[in-house]
Amino acid sequence: MKRIFSADNKYFYRQIAIEAAVLIALLIMSLFHFRVDMTEDKRFTLSDPTKNILKNMDKDVYIEVYLDGEMPIGFKKLKRSVEQYLEEFRIVSGRRISFKFTNPSEGKDNSTREKVYNQLIDMGLQPVNVMAGDNEGGKTQKMIFPCLTVNCNTTRLPVNFLKNDPALSADMNLLHSVEGMEYAIMEAISTATSDSVRKIAFIEGHGELDELQVADVTLELAKYFTVDRGSINGTTGILDSYSAIVIARPQQEFNEKDKFIIDQYIMNGGKVLWLYEEVDVSSDSLAYGGTLATYKPLNIEDQLFRYGVRVNPEVVQDMQCLLVPVRISSSGGQPQYVPAPWIYYPLLKPSSDSPVTRNIVDVKSEFANSIDTVGRDSHIKKQIILTTYEGSRIVMPPMFISLEETSDLPDEGEFNRRNIPVAVMLEGTFRSAFMNRAPQSSDGAVKYESEPTKMIVVADGDIIKNDVRYTEGHFVPLTLGLDRYSGRIFGNKEFIVNCINYLVDDNGLLELRGREIKPRLLDSKRIKDERLLWQIMNTLMPLLLVIVAGYVIMAIRKRRYTSGG
């Protein structure tokens, strides 16, 4: 009896020891974050800049995602990707980040839902309309918000993470959205948690675009930067406090003092986004019979040439272009308009090799010039980021331009050029445009070689210009990149914002836009040709496996007990 009691105690203590060991092991494992990304393209691995920002966070961030509820399978996949990223962010940040998924359409009646929709839209979130299934098996149109907000103290930043290029399939748009998701969210987190706000400035004083003409992109940039406007007026050091400056389509010549101030700003590491043209064309005059395109230098050609780039005094034409309404006749006093291709408004192709332009849609332009890189300075890295498509050409001023040209399109054989450069970014150490010249500074302190810095030159000032509509007694700026006649939104705003982020980026986040995830899409032809085969295999194969497994188990049991008997 005593031996049996002792055996029972031994068994009891063994069970206690095993359970205690398991609990201790689980406790130790909970203290460590260990995951292995087995994907070839490391799609679930956070980048080093992201990890550095998250680990150094000293503020709590709350993220509210509005992608929830009943929706098509593509958006469910997108939601899963967002959730995976946010969960990784939460763990790496030491649980400084918390998040919640919200369904904006869960209101009980239409008025409640409309109120929520309008609030989200007013915050800058962009919805999409889709056809979704309802509880009765039918199809209804539904508004979905593939967006989120990043909240830190009193700061609230909207993030639209859906890439929606009409020229691409839904699967490719979803893939591009996932590729850019880490950058989109981390840019907002970095801005919301930053203790200081960087400053940028739009330069005035040379006939640049006014505040209303760049209002839309200014409002977008104001989410991340302090945006100022002002003239240089030859004031030494006036630009020193700015992380970047924007020169948006100047129309008047630069004097030598202003050129010197900009040059020395660059020599001290300042960044510049140049958007200017060498050919003067008035788009507004087209409605009154036509306009004359003339060569108009602005006295900054020598300065840009020294930096390694040249804007050519020639107008780019492309068969891949916008459509404009052209009046063809008048019946009963009512004018009749038809859309016609306008080769002077080419659509520009973003480079897929640059983080500035990767995965953005075409950029629309108006009377763009061409651009060349010059010199062989090994200290400057140059990369073309916007070009024309195939079937383009250039024409030289002076020339008269009229909408009547739409009725007599030129021979396509004359459009024999391709990939004409329109925008270039430069990075490295630049030489001063005032080398071997009399100093413009009163104290004689002149730098002739720059700190490592960057600049972007775009040979079309209208890329940053938004249209303006007059309504209810005042002017209202429209969305930058919006084509009023087709309703399509081009990539102009995203391009400009990316340019500024590239110029002022000091934490390497923009490199995330160069991330590429290989598409692993099903072969639609094989699906169609082998549909019956795979249906049979998916239906019968599991049944056969169960039957075979059962037969094997029964045979083993029969053999064991027969031999044991």
Secondary structure, DSSP 8 states (H G I E B T S, - for coil): -HHHHHHHHHHHHHHHHHHHHHHHHHHHHHTS------STT-TT---HHHHHHHHT--S-EEEEE---SS--HHHHHHHHHHHHHHHHHHHHTTS-EEEEE--TT--SSHHHHHHHHHHHHHTT---EEEEEE-TTS-EEEEEE--EEEEEETTEEEEEE-----TTS-HHHHHHHHHHTHHHHHHHHHHHHH-SS--EEEEEESSS---TTTTHHHHHHHTTTSEEEEEE-TT-TTTTTT-SEEEEE---S---HHHHHHHHHHHHTT-EEEEE--SEE--GGGGGGT-EEEEE---S-HHHHHHHTEEEEEEEEEESSEEEEEEEEEEETTEEEEEEEEEEEEEEEEE-TTSTTTTT---EE-SS-EEEEE----TTEEEEEEEE--EEEEEE-SSEEE-GGGGGS---GGG--EE--EEEEEEEE--B-TTTTS----TT----SB--SEEEEEES-GGGG---EEEETTEEEE--TTB-TTT--B-THHHHHHHHHHHHH--SSGGGGGG---------HHHHHHTHHHHHHHHHHHHHHHHHHHHHHHHHHHHHHHHHH-
